[in-house]
């Protein structure tokens, strides 16, 4: 009796697997590949859609978000100016930050270069957002905020 039971389970499992496979083949044959490959991504804005009120708001929000990260990030404006003005003293192990604190950062110090590049990219983004805001509404108060960055 014990030998019959495993054989019944095995047969039921194979039958079930075949049924699922057949169902999957029928379902995939009825699908259009154009519909499968078309993806709706509401979080991605088409670059052409940045010239309307919604698009410029997205540009503005992006600049504000990048500014807040640059301001208080790992080596942001607050910590780097604090190190350079001796308000802060760095006592940990990353040598790049210690070099900045000691004002002995060589050109190979990647943290200083990364901070500089992020600052310049933020300025470019703010200029782009300012121009886009002006194009939509010249009296928008966010224009001045973007021009101050």
Number of C-alpha atoms within 10 A of each C-alpha: 5 6 7 8 9 11 11 11 11 11 11 12 12 12 12 12 12 12 12 12 12 12 12 11 11 11 10 11 10 8 10 9 10 8 8 8 8 8 8 7 7 7 6 7 12 9 8 8 11 17 17 15 14 12 20 22 17 15 20 22 13 16 23 17 12 17 20 13 15 18 16 13 14 13 18 18 18 14 19 21 14 15 20 14 11 12 10 14 14 16 10 8 8 9 12 17 23 17 15 18 21 14 11 12 17 11 8 9 15 13 15 19 12 12 18 12 12 17 19 12 14 19 18 14 19 25 18 18 27 24 18 22 27 17 15 14 14 13 11 13 11 17 20 13 13 20 14 11 16
